[in-house]
């Protein structure tokens, strides 16, 4: 087929058309290259909170390597100062000076611990260990306060649970086994609700001795109920209930307290 010579050939897209140079753009670009930004070339100033030895003035940056090494050295020295001395060896003079500056007393006996709560007293062995660890008086007081707040109630709860189990086992043995005790307790509860004041039933039901006193009353064949019976003396019932709630009675089983409760019960209910 003959080539059409009259029609101009289509432009080849692969062939780039040379661009016409823009004199203004060329001059601007050249100007930008030739004239650097003076603000970006100047190093940053050292911030006030960065010590001079940790600042590189030429680069305007923190000397991180120097800062890290200084921190590690400081940590090592503080650790050595606060570490308790080995048994039988004298502590370094600089550690003693540091502890004294922090307020640590010269000896464990000098700790003044407030135990007004009455739950326990200070322990010399504990104080000695706290002193060896370098604790200040405020920190030692916090240790004792934490023990009173958290540990002692937990111990009391465990002790009360243990005491309740012991009381229950004693009653089961007394009544001839679990099944017989279950039936006896059902009968005593029903009888007590019918014949005893609510406060007396509640107080007596907290101990094995009290439960046995209820059983004694129930089996004595008392013809009249005691619910409306007047105490032998004003205030005797309240005093009896207070005695039975005293830890020396239900927890420590103090003989004097047991005797007082028994006498009080007999005085209130002489026919029992």
FIKETI-136659 format. One record per residue: residue in three letters; x, y, z of N, C-alpha, C in turn; residue number from 0. Coordinates in Angstrom, 1 decimal, always signed. Example, Ala and Ser with C-alpha at 12.3 -4.5 7.8 and 13.67 -1.06 7.14 Angstrom:
BEGIN
rest,n.xx,n.yy,n.zz,ca.xx,ca.yy,ca.zz,c.xx,c.yy,c.zz,nr
Ala,+13.2,-5.7,+7.8,+12.3,-4.5,+7.8,+13.2,-3.3,+7.8,0
Ser,+12.8,-2.2,+7.1,+13.7,-1.1,+7.1,+12.9,+0.0,+7.9,1
***
This chain:
BEGIN
rest,n.xx,n.yy,n.zz,ca.xx,ca.yy,ca.zz,c.xx,c.yy,c.zz,nr
Unk,+0.8,-1.2,+0.0,+0.0,+0.0,+0.0,+0.9,+1.2,+0.0,0
Unk,+0.5,+2.2,-0.8,+1.4,+3.4,-0.9,+1.2,+4.3,+0.2,1
Unk,+2.2,+4.9,+0.6,+2.2,+5.8,+1.8,+1.6,+7.1,+1.4,2
Unk,+0.7,+7.7,+2.3,+0.1,+9.0,+2.1,+1.1,+10.0,+2.5,3
Unk,+1.6,+10.7,+1.5,+2.7,+11.7,+1.8,+2.1,+13.0,+2.2,4
Unk,+0.8,+13.2,+1.9,+0.2,+14.5,+2.2,-0.2,+14.6,+3.7,5
Unk,-0.5,+13.5,+4.3,-0.9,+13.6,+5.8,+0.4,+13.5,+6.6,6
Unk,+0.6,+14.4,+7.5,+1.8,+14.4,+8.4,+1.7,+13.1,+9.3,7
Unk,+2.8,+12.5,+9.4,+2.8,+11.4,+10.3,+2.4,+11.7,+11.8,8
Unk,+1.8,+10.9,+12.4,+1.4,+11.1,+13.9,+2.6,+11.2,+14.7,9
Unk,+2.5,+12.1,+15.7,+3.7,+12.2,+16.6,+3.9,+11.0,+17.4,10
Unk,+5.2,+10.6,+17.5,+5.6,+9.4,+18.2,+5.5,+9.7,+19.7,11
Unk,+4.7,+9.0,+20.5,+4.6,+9.4,+21.9,+5.9,+9.0,+22.7,12
Unk,+6.7,+8.2,+22.1,+7.9,+7.8,+22.8,+9.0,+8.8,+22.6,13
Unk,+8.8,+9.7,+21.7,+9.8,+10.8,+21.5,+9.4,+12.0,+22.3,14
Unk,+10.2,+12.4,+23.2,+9.8,+13.5,+24.1,+10.0,+14.8,+23.4,15
Unk,+9.1,+15.7,+23.5,+9.2,+17.1,+22.9,+10.1,+17.9,+23.8,16
Unk,+11.2,+18.5,+23.3,+12.0,+19.3,+24.1,+11.3,+20.5,+24.7,17
Unk,+11.4,+20.7,+25.9,+10.7,+21.8,+26.6,+11.5,+23.1,+26.4,18
Unk,+10.7,+24.2,+26.3,+11.3,+25.5,+26.2,+11.8,+26.0,+27.5,19
Unk,+13.0,+26.3,+27.7,+13.6,+26.8,+28.9,+12.9,+28.0,+29.4,20
Unk,+12.6,+28.1,+30.7,+12.0,+29.3,+31.3,+13.1,+30.0,+32.0,21
Unk,+13.4,+31.1,+31.4,+14.5,+31.9,+31.9,+14.3,+32.2,+33.4,22
Unk,+13.0,+32.7,+33.7,+12.8,+33.1,+35.1,+12.9,+31.9,+36.1,23
Unk,+12.4,+30.7,+35.6,+12.5,+29.5,+36.5,+13.9,+29.1,+36.7,24
Unk,+14.7,+29.2,+35.6,+16.1,+28.8,+35.7,+16.8,+29.7,+36.6,25
Unk,+16.5,+31.0,+36.5,+17.2,+31.9,+37.4,+16.8,+31.7,+38.9,26
Unk,+15.5,+31.3,+39.1,+15.0,+31.1,+40.5,+15.7,+29.9,+41.0,27
Unk,+15.7,+28.8,+40.3,+16.3,+27.6,+40.7,+17.7,+27.7,+41.0,28
Unk,+18.4,+28.4,+40.2,+19.8,+28.6,+40.4,+20.0,+29.5,+41.6,29
Unk,+19.1,+30.4,+41.8,+19.3,+31.3,+43.0,+19.1,+30.5,+44.2,30
Unk,+18.1,+29.5,+44.2,+17.8,+28.7,+45.4,+19.0,+27.9,+45.7,31
Unk,+19.6,+27.3,+44.7,+20.8,+26.4,+45.0,+22.0,+27.2,+45.4,32
Unk,+22.1,+28.4,+44.9,+23.3,+29.1,+45.3,+23.2,+29.8,+46.6,33
Unk,+21.9,+30.0,+47.1,+21.8,+30.8,+48.3,+21.2,+29.8,+49.4,34
Unk,+21.9,+29.1,+50.3,+21.4,+28.2,+51.3,+20.6,+29.0,+52.3,35
Unk,+19.7,+28.3,+53.0,+18.9,+28.9,+54.1,+19.8,+29.1,+55.3,36
Unk,+20.0,+30.3,+55.7,+21.0,+30.6,+56.8,+20.4,+30.0,+58.1,37
Unk,+19.1,+30.0,+58.3,+18.5,+29.5,+59.6,+18.7,+28.0,+59.8,38
Unk,+18.6,+27.2,+58.7,+18.8,+25.8,+58.8,+20.2,+25.3,+59.0,39
Unk,+21.1,+26.2,+58.5,+22.5,+25.8,+58.7,+23.1,+26.0,+60.1,40
Unk,+22.5,+26.9,+60.9,+23.0,+27.2,+62.2,+22.6,+26.1,+63.2,41
Unk,+23.5,+25.6,+64.1,+23.1,+24.6,+65.0,+22.1,+25.1,+66.1,42
Unk,+21.3,+24.2,+66.6,+20.3,+24.6,+67.6,+21.0,+24.9,+68.9,43
Unk,+20.4,+25.8,+69.6,+20.9,+26.3,+70.9,+20.6,+25.2,+72.0,44
Unk,+21.5,+25.1,+73.0,+21.3,+24.2,+74.1,+20.1,+24.6,+75.0,45
Unk,+19.2,+23.6,+75.2,+18.1,+23.9,+76.1,+18.6,+24.1,+77.6,46
Unk,+17.9,+24.9,+78.3,+18.3,+25.2,+79.7,+18.4,+24.0,+80.6,47
Unk,+17.6,+23.0,+80.4,+17.5,+21.8,+81.3,+18.6,+20.8,+80.9,48
Unk,+19.3,+21.0,+79.8,+20.4,+20.0,+79.4,+21.7,+20.5,+79.9,49
Unk,+22.4,+19.8,+80.8,+23.7,+20.2,+81.2,+24.7,+20.4,+80.0,50
Unk,+25.6,+21.3,+80.2,+26.6,+21.6,+79.1,+27.4,+20.4,+78.6,51
Unk,+27.7,+19.5,+79.6,+28.6,+18.4,+79.2,+27.8,+17.3,+78.4,52
Unk,+26.5,+17.4,+78.4,+25.7,+16.4,+77.6,+25.3,+17.1,+76.3,53
Unk,+25.8,+18.2,+75.9,+25.3,+18.9,+74.7,+26.4,+19.1,+73.7,54
Unk,+26.2,+18.7,+72.5,+27.2,+18.9,+71.4,+26.8,+20.2,+70.7,55
Unk,+27.6,+21.2,+70.9,+27.4,+22.5,+70.3,+27.5,+22.5,+68.8,56
Unk,+28.3,+21.7,+68.3,+28.6,+21.7,+66.8,+27.3,+21.1,+66.1,57
Unk,+26.8,+20.0,+66.6,+25.7,+19.4,+65.9,+24.3,+19.9,+66.5,58
Unk,+24.4,+20.6,+67.6,+23.2,+21.0,+68.2,+22.3,+19.9,+68.7,59
Unk,+22.9,+18.8,+69.2,+22.1,+17.7,+69.7,+22.7,+17.2,+71.0,60
Unk,+21.9,+16.4,+71.7,+22.3,+15.8,+73.0,+23.3,+14.7,+72.8,61
Unk,+24.3,+14.6,+73.6,+25.3,+13.5,+73.5,+24.7,+12.3,+74.3,62
Unk,+24.0,+11.5,+73.6,+23.2,+10.4,+74.2,+24.2,+9.4,+74.8,63
Unk,+25.3,+9.1,+74.2,+26.3,+8.2,+74.7,+26.8,+8.6,+76.0,64
Unk,+27.2,+9.9,+76.1,+27.7,+10.4,+77.4,+26.6,+10.4,+78.5,65
Unk,+25.4,+10.8,+78.1,+24.3,+10.8,+79.0,+24.0,+9.4,+79.6,66
Unk,+24.0,+8.4,+78.7,+23.7,+7.0,+79.1,+24.8,+6.5,+80.0,67
Unk,+26.1,+6.8,+79.7,+27.2,+6.3,+80.6,+27.1,+7.0,+81.9,68
Unk,+26.8,+8.3,+82.0,+26.7,+9.0,+83.3,+25.6,+8.4,+84.1,69
Unk,+24.4,+8.1,+83.5,+23.3,+7.5,+84.2,+23.7,+6.1,+84.8,70
Unk,+24.3,+5.3,+84.0,+24.7,+4.0,+84.5,+25.7,+4.1,+85.6,71
Unk,+26.6,+5.0,+85.6,+27.6,+5.2,+86.7,+26.8,+5.7,+88.0,72
Unk,+25.9,+6.6,+87.8,+25.1,+7.1,+88.9,+24.3,+5.9,+89.6,73
Unk,+23.7,+5.1,+88.7,+22.9,+4.0,+89.2,+23.7,+3.0,+90.0,74
Unk,+24.9,+2.8,+89.5,+25.9,+1.8,+90.1,+26.3,+2.3,+91.5,75
Unk,+26.6,+3.6,+91.6,+27.0,+4.2,+92.9,+25.9,+4.2,+93.9,76
Unk,+24.7,+4.6,+93.4,+23.5,+4.6,+94.4,+23.2,+3.2,+94.8,77
Unk,+23.3,+2.3,+94.0,+23.0,+0.9,+94.3,+24.0,+0.4,+95.4,78
Unk,+25.3,+0.8,+95.2,+26.3,+0.4,+96.2,+26.1,+1.1,+97.5,79
Unk,+25.6,+2.3,+97.5,+25.4,+3.1,+98.7,+24.2,+2.5,+99.5,80
Unk,+23.2,+2.1,+98.9,+22.0,+1.7,+99.5,+21.9,+0.2,+99.8,81
Unk,+22.9,-0.6,+99.3,+22.9,-2.0,+99.5,+23.3,-2.3,+100.9,82
Unk,+22.6,-3.2,+101.7,+23.0,-3.5,+103.1,+24.4,-4.1,+103.1,83
Unk,+25.1,-3.8,+104.1,+26.5,-4.4,+104.2,+26.4,-5.9,+104.6,84
Unk,+27.3,-6.6,+104.1,+27.4,-8.1,+104.4,+27.5,-8.3,+105.9,85
Unk,+26.9,-9.4,+106.3,+27.0,-9.8,+107.8,+28.4,-9.8,+108.3,86
Unk,+28.6,-9.1,+109.4,+30.0,-9.1,+110.0,+30.9,-8.1,+109.4,87
Unk,+30.5,-7.3,+108.4,+31.4,-6.3,+107.8,+30.8,-4.9,+108.1,88
Unk,+31.7,-4.0,+108.2,+31.2,-2.6,+108.4,+30.7,-2.0,+107.1,89
Unk,+29.7,-1.2,+107.2,+29.2,-0.5,+106.0,+30.1,+0.6,+105.6,90
Unk,+30.2,+0.9,+104.3,+31.0,+2.0,+103.9,+30.6,+3.4,+104.5,91
Unk,+31.6,+4.2,+104.7,+31.3,+5.5,+105.3,+30.4,+6.4,+104.5,92
Unk,+30.5,+6.3,+103.1,+29.6,+7.1,+102.3,+28.2,+6.6,+102.4,93
Unk,+28.0,+5.2,+102.5,+26.6,+4.7,+102.7,+26.0,+5.2,+104.0,94
Unk,+26.8,+5.1,+105.1,+26.3,+5.6,+106.4,+26.0,+7.0,+106.3,95
Unk,+26.7,+7.8,+105.6,+26.4,+9.3,+105.5,+25.1,+9.5,+104.8,96
Unk,+25.0,+8.7,+103.7,+23.7,+8.8,+102.9,+22.5,+8.5,+103.7,97
Unk,+22.6,+7.3,+104.5,+21.4,+6.9,+105.3,+21.1,+7.9,+106.4,98
Unk,+22.2,+8.5,+106.9,+22.0,+9.5,+108.0,+21.3,+10.7,+107.4,99
Unk,+21.7,+11.1,+106.2,+21.1,+12.3,+105.5,+19.6,+12.0,+105.2,100
Unk,+19.3,+10.8,+104.9,+17.9,+10.4,+104.6,+17.0,+10.3,+105.9,101
Unk,+17.7,+10.3,+107.0,+16.9,+10.3,+108.3,+16.9,+8.9,+109.0,102
Unk,+17.6,+7.9,+108.4,+17.7,+6.6,+109.1,+18.4,+6.7,+110.4,103
Unk,+17.8,+6.2,+111.5,+18.5,+6.3,+112.8,+19.7,+5.5,+112.9,104
Unk,+20.6,+5.7,+113.9,+21.8,+5.0,+114.0,+21.6,+3.6,+114.4,105
Unk,+20.5,+3.2,+115.1,+20.3,+1.8,+115.5,+18.8,+1.6,+115.4,106
Unk,+18.4,+0.3,+115.3,+17.0,-0.1,+115.2,+16.2,+0.4,+116.4,107
Unk,+16.8,+0.4,+117.5,+16.0,+0.8,+118.7,+15.5,+2.2,+118.7,108
Unk,+16.1,+3.0,+117.8,+15.7,+4.4,+117.7,+14.4,+4.7,+116.9,109
Unk,+13.9,+3.6,+116.3,+12.7,+3.8,+115.5,+11.5,+4.1,+116.5,110
Unk,+10.8,+5.1,+116.3,+9.6,+5.5,+117.1,+8.4,+5.1,+116.3,111
Unk,+7.8,+4.0,+116.6,+6.6,+3.5,+115.8,+5.4,+3.6,+116.6,112
Unk,+4.3,+4.2,+116.0,+3.1,+4.4,+116.7,+2.2,+3.1,+116.5,113
Unk,+1.9,+2.5,+117.7,+1.0,+1.3,+117.7,-0.2,+1.5,+118.6,114
Unk,-0.8,+2.7,+118.5,-1.9,+3.1,+119.4,-3.1,+2.2,+119.1,115
Unk,-3.1,+1.5,+117.9,-4.3,+0.7,+117.6,-4.4,-0.5,+118.5,116
Unk,-3.3,-0.8,+119.2,-3.4,-1.9,+120.2,-3.4,-3.3,+119.6,117
Unk,-3.3,-3.5,+118.3,-3.3,-4.8,+117.7,-2.0,-5.6,+118.0,118
Unk,-0.9,-4.9,+118.0,+0.4,-5.5,+118.3,+1.4,-4.5,+118.7,119
Unk,+2.5,-4.9,+119.2,+3.6,-4.0,+119.5,+4.7,-4.1,+118.5,120
Unk,+5.7,-3.2,+118.6,+6.8,-3.3,+117.7,+7.7,-4.6,+118.0,121
Unk,+8.3,-5.1,+116.9,+9.1,-6.3,+117.0,+10.6,-5.9,+116.8,122
Unk,+11.4,-6.2,+117.8,+12.9,-5.9,+117.6,+13.5,-6.5,+116.5,123
Unk,+13.1,-7.8,+116.2,+13.8,-8.5,+115.0,+13.3,-7.8,+113.7,124
Unk,+12.1,-7.5,+113.6,+11.6,-6.8,+112.4,+12.3,-5.5,+112.2,125
Unk,+12.4,-4.7,+113.3,+13.0,-3.4,+113.3,+14.5,-3.5,+112.8,126
Unk,+15.1,-4.6,+113.3,+16.5,-4.8,+112.9,+16.7,-5.0,+111.4,127
Unk,+15.8,-5.8,+110.9,+15.9,-6.1,+109.4,+15.5,-4.9,+108.6,128
Unk,+14.5,-4.1,+109.1,+14.2,-2.9,+108.4,+15.3,-1.9,+108.4,129
Unk,+16.0,-1.8,+109.5,+17.1,-0.9,+109.7,+18.3,-1.3,+108.7,130
Unk,+18.5,-2.6,+108.7,+19.6,-3.1,+107.8,+19.3,-2.8,+106.3,131
Unk,+18.0,-2.8,+106.0,+17.6,-2.4,+104.6,+17.6,-1.0,+104.3,132
Unk,+17.9,-0.2,+105.4,+18.0,+1.3,+105.2,+16.7,+2.0,+105.1,133
Unk,+15.7,+1.6,+105.8,+14.4,+2.2,+105.8,+14.4,+3.4,+106.8,134
Unk,+13.7,+4.5,+106.3,+13.6,+5.7,+107.2,+12.5,+5.4,+108.2,135
Unk,+12.4,+6.3,+109.2,+11.3,+6.1,+110.2,+9.9,+6.2,+109.5,136
Unk,+9.7,+7.0,+108.5,+8.4,+7.1,+107.9,+8.1,+5.8,+107.1,137
Unk,+9.1,+5.2,+106.5,+8.9,+3.9,+105.8,+8.6,+2.8,+106.8,138
Unk,+9.3,+2.8,+107.9,+9.0,+1.7,+109.0,+7.6,+1.9,+109.5,139
Unk,+7.2,+3.1,+109.7,+5.8,+3.3,+110.2,+4.8,+2.8,+109.2,140
Unk,+5.1,+3.1,+107.9,+4.2,+2.6,+106.8,+4.1,+1.1,+106.8,141
Unk,+5.2,+0.4,+107.1,+5.2,-1.1,+107.2,+4.3,-1.6,+108.3,142
Unk,+4.4,-1.0,+109.4,+3.6,-1.4,+110.6,+2.1,-1.0,+110.3,143
Unk,+1.9,+0.1,+109.7,+0.5,+0.5,+109.4,-0.1,-0.4,+108.4,144
Unk,+0.6,-0.8,+107.5,+0.1,-1.8,+106.5,-0.2,-3.1,+107.1,145
Unk,+0.7,-3.6,+108.0,+0.4,-4.8,+108.7,-0.9,-4.7,+109.5,146
Unk,-1.1,-3.6,+110.2,-2.3,-3.5,+111.0,-3.6,-3.4,+110.1,147
Unk,-3.4,-2.8,+108.9,-4.6,-2.6,+108.0,-4.9,-3.9,+107.2,148
Unk,-3.9,-4.6,+106.8,-4.2,-5.8,+105.9,-3.9,-7.1,+106.6,149
Unk,-2.8,-7.3,+107.2,-2.4,-8.6,+107.7,-3.2,-9.1,+108.9,150
Unk,-3.3,-8.2,+109.9,-3.9,-8.6,+111.2,-5.4,-9.0,+111.0,151
Unk,-6.2,-8.2,+110.2,-7.6,-8.7,+110.0,-7.6,-10.0,+109.3,152
Unk,-6.7,-10.3,+108.4,-6.7,-11.6,+107.7,-6.4,-12.7,+108.7,153
Unk,-5.4,-12.5,+109.6,-5.1,-13.5,+110.6,-6.3,-13.7,+111.6,154
Unk,-7.0,-12.6,+111.9,-8.1,-12.8,+112.8,-9.2,-13.6,+112.1,155
Unk,-9.4,-13.3,+110.8,-10.5,-14.0,+110.1,-10.1,-15.5,+110.1,156
Unk,-8.9,-15.8,+109.8,-8.5,-17.3,+109.8,-8.6,-17.9,+111.1,157
Unk,-8.2,-17.2,+112.2,-8.3,-17.7,+113.5,-9.8,-17.9,+113.9,158
Unk,-10.7,-17.0,+113.5,-12.1,-17.1,+113.9,-12.7,-18.3,+113.1,159
Unk,-12.3,-18.5,+111.9,-12.8,-19.6,+111.1,-12.3,-20.9,+111.7,160
Unk,-11.1,-21.0,+112.2,-10.5,-22.2,+112.8,-11.2,-22.4,+114.1,161
Unk,-11.5,-21.4,+114.9,-12.1,-21.5,+116.2,-13.6,-22.0,+116.0,162
Unk,-14.2,-21.5,+114.9,-15.6,-22.0,+114.7,-15.6,-23.5,+114.3,163
Unk,-14.7,-23.9,+113.6,-14.6,-25.3,+113.2,-14.3,-26.2,+114.5,164
Unk,-13.5,-25.7,+115.3,-13.2,-26.4,+116.6,-14.4,-26.5,+117.5,165
Unk,-15.2,-25.4,+117.5,-16.4,-25.4,+118.3,-17.4,-26.4,+117.8,166
Unk,-17.6,-26.4,+116.4,-18.5,-27.3,+115.8,-18.1,-28.7,+116.0,167
Unk,-16.8,-29.0,+115.9,-16.4,-30.4,+116.1,-16.6,-30.8,+117.5,168
Unk,-16.5,-29.9,+118.5,-16.7,-30.2,+119.9,-18.2,-30.6,+120.1,169
Unk,-19.1,-29.8,+119.4,-20.5,-30.1,+119.6,-20.9,-31.4,+118.9,170
Unk,-20.3,-31.7,+117.8,-20.6,-32.9,+117.1,-20.2,-34.1,+117.9,171
Unk,-19.0,-34.0,+118.5,-18.6,-35.1,+119.4,-19.5,-35.2,+120.6,172
Unk,-19.9,-34.1,+121.2,-20.7,-34.2,+122.4,-22.1,-34.8,+122.1,173
Unk,-22.7,-34.5,+121.0,-24.0,-35.1,+120.7,-24.0,-36.4,+119.9,174
Unk,-22.8,-36.9,+119.7,-22.7,-38.3,+119.1,-22.6,-38.4,+117.6,175
Unk,-22.1,-37.4,+117.0,-21.9,-37.5,+115.5,-22.6,-36.4,+114.8,176
Unk,-22.3,-36.3,+113.5,-22.9,-35.2,+112.6,-24.4,-35.3,+112.5,177
Unk,-24.9,-36.4,+112.3,-26.4,-36.5,+112.1,-27.1,-36.2,+113.4,178
Unk,-26.7,-36.7,+114.5,-27.4,-36.4,+115.8,-27.2,-34.9,+116.1,179
Unk,-26.1,-34.4,+115.9,-25.9,-32.9,+116.1,-26.8,-32.1,+115.2,180
Unk,-27.0,-32.5,+114.0,-27.8,-31.7,+113.1,-29.3,-31.7,+113.6,181
Unk,-29.7,-32.8,+114.1,-31.1,-32.9,+114.6,-31.2,-32.1,+115.9,182
Unk,-30.2,-32.3,+116.8,-30.2,-31.5,+118.1,-30.2,-30.0,+117.9,183
Unk,-29.4,-29.6,+116.9,-29.3,-28.1,+116.7,-30.6,-27.6,+116.1,184
Unk,-31.3,-28.4,+115.3,-32.6,-28.0,+114.8,-33.6,-27.8,+115.9,185
Unk,-33.6,-28.8,+116.8,-34.5,-28.7,+118.0,-34.2,-27.5,+118.9,186
Unk,-32.9,-27.3,+119.1,-32.6,-26.2,+120.0,-32.9,-24.9,+119.4,187
Unk,-32.7,-24.7,+118.1,-33.0,-23.5,+117.5,-34.5,-23.2,+117.6,188
Unk,-35.3,-24.2,+117.3,-36.7,-24.0,+117.4,-37.2,-23.6,+118.8,189
Unk,-36.6,-24.4,+119.8,-36.9,-24.1,+121.2,-36.5,-22.7,+121.6,190
Unk,-35.3,-22.3,+121.2,-34.7,-21.0,+121.6,-35.5,-19.9,+121.0,191
Unk,-36.0,-20.0,+119.8,-36.8,-18.9,+119.2,-38.1,-18.8,+119.9,192
Unk,-38.6,-19.8,+120.5,-39.9,-19.8,+121.2,-39.8,-19.3,+122.6,193
Unk,-38.6,-19.7,+123.3,-38.5,-19.5,+124.7,-37.5,-18.5,+125.2,194
Unk,-36.6,-18.1,+124.3,-35.5,-17.2,+124.8,-35.6,-15.8,+124.1,195
Unk,-35.2,-14.8,+124.8,-35.0,-13.5,+124.1,-34.1,-13.6,+122.9,196
Unk,-34.4,-12.8,+121.8,-33.6,-12.9,+120.6,-32.1,-12.7,+120.9,197
Unk,-31.8,-11.6,+121.7,-30.4,-11.3,+121.9,-29.7,-12.4,+122.7,198
Unk,-30.4,-13.1,+123.6,-29.8,-14.1,+124.4,-29.5,-15.3,+123.5,199
Unk,-30.5,-15.6,+122.6,-30.3,-16.8,+121.7,-29.1,-16.5,+120.8,200
Unk,-29.0,-15.3,+120.3,-27.9,-15.0,+119.4,-26.6,-15.1,+120.1,201
Unk,-26.5,-14.6,+121.3,-25.2,-14.6,+122.0,-24.8,-16.0,+122.4,202
Unk,-25.8,-16.8,+122.9,-25.5,-18.2,+123.3,-25.1,-19.1,+122.1,203
Unk,-25.6,-18.8,+120.9,-25.4,-19.6,+119.8,-24.0,-19.4,+119.2,204
Unk,-23.2,-18.5,+119.7,-21.9,-18.3,+119.1,-20.8,-19.2,+119.7,205
Unk,-21.0,-19.9,+120.8,-20.0,-20.8,+121.4,-20.6,-22.1,+121.7,206
Unk,-19.7,-23.1,+121.8,-20.2,-24.4,+122.2,-20.8,-24.4,+123.6,207
Unk,-20.1,-23.7,+124.5,-20.7,-23.6,+125.9,-22.1,-23.0,+125.9,208
Unk,-22.3,-22.0,+125.1,-23.6,-21.4,+125.0,-24.6,-22.3,+124.4,209
Unk,-24.3,-23.1,+123.4,-25.2,-24.0,+122.8,-25.6,-25.1,+123.8,210
Unk,-24.6,-25.6,+124.6,-24.8,-26.6,+125.6,-25.7,-26.0,+126.7,211
Unk,-25.6,-24.7,+127.0,-26.5,-24.1,+128.0,-27.9,-24.1,+127.5,212
Unk,-28.1,-23.8,+126.2,-29.4,-23.9,+125.6,-30.0,-25.3,+125.7,213
Unk,-29.2,-26.3,+125.4,-29.6,-27.7,+125.5,-30.0,-28.0,+126.9,214
Unk,-29.3,-27.5,+127.9,-29.6,-27.8,+129.3,-30.9,-27.2,+129.7,215
Unk,-31.2,-25.9,+129.2,-32.5,-25.3,+129.5,-33.6,-26.0,+128.8,216
Unk,-33.4,-26.5,+127.6,-34.4,-27.2,+126.8,-34.8,-28.5,+127.5,217
Unk,-33.8,-29.2,+127.9,-34.1,-30.5,+128.5,-34.4,-30.5,+130.0,218
Unk,-34.4,-29.3,+130.6,-34.7,-29.2,+132.0,-36.2,-29.3,+132.3,219
Unk,-37.0,-29.1,+131.2,-38.4,-29.1,+131.4,-39.0,-27.9,+132.1,220
Unk,-38.4,-26.7,+131.9,-38.9,-25.5,+132.5,-40.3,-25.2,+132.0,221
Unk,-41.3,-25.1,+132.9,-42.7,-25.0,+132.5,-43.0,-23.7,+131.8,222
Unk,-42.3,-22.6,+132.2,-42.7,-21.3,+131.7,-41.6,-20.8,+130.8,223
Unk,-41.9,-20.1,+129.8,-40.9,-19.6,+128.8,-40.1,-18.5,+129.5,224
Unk,-38.9,-18.3,+129.0,-38.0,-17.3,+129.5,-38.0,-16.0,+128.7,225
Unk,-38.8,-16.0,+127.6,-38.8,-14.8,+126.7,-39.2,-13.6,+127.4,226
Unk,-40.2,-13.7,+128.3,-40.6,-12.5,+129.0,-40.1,-12.4,+130.4,227
Unk,-39.2,-13.3,+130.8,-38.7,-13.2,+132.1,-37.9,-12.0,+132.4,228
Unk,-38.1,-11.4,+133.5,-37.3,-10.2,+133.8,-35.9,-10.6,+134.4,229
Unk,-34.9,-9.9,+134.1,-33.6,-10.2,+134.6,-33.6,-10.0,+136.1,230
Unk,-32.7,-10.7,+136.8,-32.6,-10.7,+138.3,-32.2,-9.3,+138.7,231
Unk,-31.4,-8.6,+137.9,-31.1,-7.2,+138.2,-31.0,-6.4,+136.9,232
Unk,-31.3,-5.1,+137.0,-31.3,-4.3,+135.8,-29.9,-4.2,+135.2,233
Unk,-29.8,-4.5,+133.9,-28.5,-4.4,+133.2,-27.7,-5.7,+133.2,234
Unk,-28.3,-6.7,+133.9,-27.6,-8.0,+133.9,-27.5,-8.7,+132.5,235
Unk,-28.6,-8.5,+131.7,-28.7,-9.1,+130.4,-27.6,-8.5,+129.5,236
Unk,-27.6,-7.2,+129.5,-26.6,-6.5,+128.6,-25.2,-6.8,+129.0,237
Unk,-24.9,-6.9,+130.3,-23.6,-7.3,+130.8,-23.2,-8.7,+130.3,238
Unk,-24.2,-9.6,+130.4,-23.9,-11.0,+130.0,-23.6,-11.1,+128.5,239
Unk,-24.4,-10.4,+127.7,-24.1,-10.4,+126.3,-22.8,-9.8,+126.0,240
Unk,-22.4,-8.7,+126.7,-21.1,-8.1,+126.4,-20.0,-9.0,+126.8,241
Unk,-20.1,-9.8,+127.9,-19.1,-10.7,+128.3,-19.0,-11.8,+127.3,242
Unk,-20.1,-12.3,+126.7,-20.0,-13.4,+125.7,-19.4,-13.0,+124.4,243
Unk,-19.5,-11.7,+124.1,-18.9,-11.2,+122.9,-17.4,-10.8,+123.1,244
Unk,-16.9,-10.8,+124.3,-15.5,-10.5,+124.6,-14.6,-11.6,+124.0,245
Unk,-13.6,-11.3,+123.2,-12.7,-12.3,+122.6,-12.1,-13.2,+123.7,246
Unk,-11.9,-12.7,+124.9,-11.3,-13.5,+125.9,-12.2,-14.7,+126.3,247
Unk,-13.6,-14.5,+126.0,-14.5,-15.6,+126.3,-14.6,-16.6,+125.1,248
Unk,-14.9,-16.1,+123.9,-15.2,-17.0,+122.7,-13.9,-17.4,+122.0,249
Unk,-12.8,-16.6,+122.1,-11.6,-16.9,+121.4,-10.5,-17.6,+122.3,250
Unk,-10.3,-16.9,+123.5,-9.2,-17.3,+124.3,-9.7,-18.4,+125.3,251
Unk,-11.0,-18.5,+125.5,-11.5,-19.5,+126.5,-10.9,-19.2,+127.9,252
Unk,-10.9,-17.9,+128.3,-10.3,-17.6,+129.6,-11.2,-18.1,+130.7,253
Unk,-10.6,-18.9,+131.6,-11.5,-19.5,+132.7,-12.3,-18.5,+133.5,254
Unk,-11.7,-17.3,+133.8,-12.4,-16.3,+134.6,-13.6,-15.8,+133.8,255
Unk,-13.4,-15.6,+132.5,-14.5,-15.1,+131.7,-15.6,-16.1,+131.6,256
Unk,-15.2,-17.4,+131.4,-16.2,-18.5,+131.3,-17.0,-18.5,+132.6,257
Unk,-16.3,-18.4,+133.7,-17.0,-18.4,+135.0,-18.0,-17.3,+135.2,258
Unk,-17.6,-16.1,+134.7,-18.5,-14.9,+134.8,-19.7,-15.1,+133.9,259
Unk,-19.5,-15.7,+132.7,-20.7,-15.9,+131.8,-21.6,-16.9,+132.5,260
Unk,-21.1,-18.0,+133.0,-21.9,-19.0,+133.6,-22.7,-18.4,+134.8,261
Unk,-22.0,-17.7,+135.7,-22.7,-17.1,+136.8,-23.8,-16.1,+136.3,262
Unk,-23.5,-15.3,+135.3,-24.5,-14.4,+134.8,-25.7,-15.1,+134.2,263
Unk,-25.5,-16.2,+133.5,-26.6,-16.9,+132.9,-27.4,-17.5,+134.0,264
Unk,-26.8,-18.1,+135.1,-27.6,-18.6,+136.2,-28.4,-17.6,+137.0,265
Unk,-27.8,-16.4,+137.0,-28.5,-15.3,+137.7,-29.7,-14.8,+136.9,266
Unk,-29.6,-14.8,+135.6,-30.7,-14.4,+134.7,-31.8,-15.4,+134.7,267
Unk,-31.4,-16.7,+134.6,-32.4,-17.8,+134.4,-32.1,-18.8,+135.5,268
Unk,-32.5,-18.6,+136.7,-32.1,-19.4,+137.8,-32.8,-20.8,+137.7,269
Unk,-33.8,-21.0,+136.9,-34.5,-22.3,+136.8,-33.9,-23.1,+135.8,270
Unk,-32.9,-22.6,+135.1,-32.2,-23.4,+134.0,-31.3,-24.5,+134.6,271
***
